[in-house]
Amino acid sequence: MARAERTPGMGSQQFPFEQELKTVTPPPKGTLEQIFYNKAGLRSGWRLLLFITIFVTLEIFSEAVIRTFIRPAPAALTPAYLLLVEIARFIVLLLAAYLMSRIEMRPLAVYGLPLAISFSKRFIQGCLAGLAEVSILIGLIAIFGGYSFGSLALRGAEIIEWLVLWAVIFVFVGLSEEFAFRGYAQFTLADGIGFWPAAIILSVCFGIVHLENGGEKWFGVLAIIFIALVFALALRRTGNLWFVVGFHAAFDFGETFLFSVPNSGMRFAGHLSHATLNGPAWLTGGSTGPEGSVFSFLTMGCAAVAIHFAFPAKKSTRAATGSPGLSSVDQI
């Protein structure tokens, strides 16, 4: 395991939010200044709004560039196009966070993705956990007659080619989605209202955006919100997003390629087998896929318990917001 990138006041397991904020000169006490600033500087709500503005601007630009070079854009979301979009989105997110880190005078690593430990021990642990969880989930559905693997859809070298492609795609899906909802946004919103209130709000947002997927249903959205909260627990306990990125990537890989079932309401070409889901939606997840199954709550609940014991909470003398002495209202 590579040595973790060090930041002032952060141990190897300490959560980034638990760092003390840099002290700044209190701004004048005029009404306008009080709207935008608190004792720690620019209020977290305004910082988050600025980050979203930068991200949306860069995202619009990147989409325009992609469409310029890929004309016309695919009518359906192909694996190759999905890979390009996810890589571009992650770069845009990272750039927006980098710009905010310069404004806030913080290391980029405090937002959850320390590059010094990229794809190391925590990432591998997350991959193994994600594969185990999706395998148990599919296994439970199969026991009750809801899943059949079917015959192989790929042969020979095709299996390796699609395996590698989907593995790479879902690493970037994990990076972009986790950094979007549990990276800078989680760090900054938690600075204002606390870790778990921020995690709940962002988890609900994470679930709602999945309604854009054609086959996603409301029960699946509830399952996704629960999954997001378990991921927030993993972030809290491990101190960064690498475990969660690995878990997310491996779970999506298992659904889409390995077990060849719908993933968040979408089903792609290049799956391993002609698998089928049979039975009521509460069992199989219906058009959402197995993550919308009632068993998803059970398996992710077990994952939460495993995370709780595998990564014990560390005692800290500082508040989880990283701003001792400030009330959450004053920080917003």
N, C-alpha and C positions, 0 to 999 in steps of 0.2 A: 504494500500500500504506500503510495507516495505521501510525502509529508504534507499535512494540511497547510493551506495558506494562513498565515497568522495575522490576526488583527488585534488591536489594543483591547485588552480586557476579555478576550474570548479564548476559552480552553478548547481542547480537542472535541469535547462533547457539548459545550455550552451553546445554547440557542442564540443565534445572532441578535434577536430582539433584546437580549439581556445585557447588551453593551450600553454603557453610559453614552448619552449624546454629548457632542461637543458643546461646551458652554459658549454662548454668544453674548454680545453686549445687548442688554434689553433695549427694544425699540422705543421711540417716543410713545407716550401714553395717550395719543390722540385716538379718536374713534376709529378712523380709517386704519391706523396701524394695529389696533386691537382686533379688527376683523381679519386681518391677514397674518398677524404674528402672535406668538405666545412667548413664554420665557425661554423656550428652546429654539426659537427662530420661526420660519414659515410654518404655518399650521399644516398638519398632515393631510387634511382634506384638500387644501390647495395644491400640495405636492402631488397627491394622487391625481387630481384633475389635470395638472400639467403633464404628468406622465401619460395619461390617457390621450391627451391632445397630441403629444409628440408621436405616440404609437399609431394613432389613427392616421395622422398625416403621412407617416412613413409607410404604413400599410397600403394606403391608397396609391402612393407612388410605386411601391413594389408590385402591386397588382397591375398597374398600367404598364410597367416594364415587362412583366411576364406575358401579358396579352399582346404586347408589341412583337415579341419574338415567337409566340405560339399563336399563329393565326390560321384558322379560327381556334378558339379555346375548345377543348373537348366537350361535347354535349353532355357526356356522363363523366363522373369523376373517376378517371383511370388511375391505377397505382402509380404510374410514372408522374402524372400531373399532381397527384396527391403528395408525392415526395418533394417535388419542386415547390409547391405551395407551403408545405410544412417547414422546409429549410429556410425559405424566404421569411416566413413569419417568425421563426425563432431568431434569425439574424436581426430583424426589425425590433423584436422585444429586447434583445440583448443590447442593441444600440440605444434604444430609448432609456433602458435602465442605466447604461453607462453615462449618458448625458446627465441623468438625474444624480448619479453618484458624484459627478464633477460639481454639480450645483450644490449638493449637500455635503461635499467634502468627506465622503465615506468610501471605503473600498467596495468595489463591485461585488465582492464575495459575500458581503453581509446580506444580500438579497436572496441568498439561498443556493447559489450554484458556484461554490469555490472551484475555480478551474484547476487549481493545483491538485485536486483529488478526483479529477474527471474519470469516470468509468473504472473506478477502483473497487475496493472491498464492499462499500455500501451499495454501489450499483449492482454488483454481482449478487449480493444478498437479496436485493430487491427483485432481480430477475428470477431467482430461484423461488422466492415467495410468490411472485405473480404467476409463475407456471404451476406451482403447487395449488394455489387457490383456484385457478380456472380449471385445472384437471379434476379437483375434488367436486367443483360445481357441476361440470359436465357429467362426472361419474354419478352424482346423486340424481340428476335428471334422467340418466340412462337406466338406473336401477328402477325407476318408476315408469319406464317404458317411453320416455319422452325424447330419447336421442338414439340415432343409429349412425354409425360411422360411414357405412356404405362402401362402395368400391373406390379405388384410387382414381383420381382425376388427372394425375400427373404421372409421368414415367421418366426414369433415368435421370439425365442431367437437368431436366426441367424441375425436378424436385429441389435440387440444390440451388438453381437459379432463383426460383420463386422464394425459397426459404431465406436466402441472403437478402433479396430485395425487400421482403416484408419485414425482416429484422431491422434493416436500416430505416425503412419508412417509420416503423413504430418507435424507434429510438427518438426520431425527430418529433413524432406526435407527442411522445412523453415529455420531451424537452419543452416544446412550445406550449402545450396545454398546462403543464405543471408550473412553468415559469410565469405564464399569464395569470393564473389564479392563485398560486401559492408562492410566488416570488416577490417581486417589488410591491404588488398590490397588497399582499398579506402583511409584509413588513411594515408598510406605511400606514395601512388602515389600523393595524394592531397598535401602532404608536399612538393612535388617537383614542381607540375605544377598547383596547385589550385584545389579546390573542384570540380567545374563543368567540367573542362576538364577531370579530372580523372573519374568522374561519367559517362561521355559520352563514354570514351574508354572502361571502364569496362562493361557498359550496352551493347555495341556492342559485346564484347566478350561473355557476358551472352546470348545474342540472338544466336550467331553463334554456341555455344556448343550445343544448342538444336537441331541443324540439325542432331546430332547423333541419335535422336529419329526417328524411322522408318517412322511415318506419318507426320512429321514436314515439312512444306513448307516455302518458302521465305516470303510470306505475313505474315505467323504466326511469323516468326523471327522478322519482323518489329514491329509487335504488342508486342512481348516480350521485345524488346528494349525500346519501349515506356513505358511499364509497369515498367521496371527496372529504368527508369528515374523518374517515379512517386515515386517509392520506395526510390530513392536517395533523392528526395525532403522531404519525410517523415523522413528519417534519419537526414537530415539537420535541420529540424524543431523540432523534438522531442529530438535529442541529442544522441539517441542510436537506436539499431536495434529491440527492443522488439515489437514495434508497427508493424514494417514491417514483422517480423517473424510471428506474429499472422495473419496479412492480407494474407500473402503468404500461410500459412497452411490452413486457412479457405477457400480461393479461390480454392485451389487444392482439398480439401475435398468436396466442393460443386460440382465441375465438376465430379470428379471420383465416389463418392458415392451417394451424395444426388440427383443430376440430371442425373447421370449415362451416361455421355458423354465422348468422348476422352479428354485426358488431355495432352497437348503438343505432340500430335501425338501418344499417347499410351492409350490403353484401357485395364483395368484389370478385373479379376474375382472379385466377391464379391460386385457388385454394387446393388443399391437398386431396380431398376426397369429395364424393357426392353424398355428403352427410345430409340427414333430414331430422327435423324436429317435429314430433307428433304429440298431440295432446293439448290440453287447455293452456291458455296463456299464462296462468299463475304458475304452471309447472315449467314450461319451456321459455317463457319470456315473450312468446309470440313474435311479432315482426321486430321487436326491439332486440331480441337475442337473449341468450342465457343470463346476461347481467340484469335483465328485467324479471327473472324468475324469483319466486319467493325464497328459493334456496340461496340466492345471492346475498340476502340479508344474513342468513345463517353463516355462510362461508366467510363473508367480510367481517361479521361479528367475531368469529374465531380468529381471523387475521388481526383484529384489533387487540384481542386478548394476548395473542402471541407477541405483538409489538410491545404491549405494555410490560411483559415480562422480559423480553429480549433486550429492550432498551429502557432500563429503569430511569425514572425522573431524577435529575440532578438538583440538589439543594442549592439555592442561590439567595443571597441577601438582597438582591435587587428585584424590583418588580418586573413582571414579564414584558411590560411595555418598554423597558429600558430607560425610563425617565423618572427616577426616584424623586418624590416631592411634588410631582405634577399630577393633578387630577385628570381623569380621562376627558372631561369636558373641556378643560383648559388646553389640552393637547390638540383637540380637533381643529 
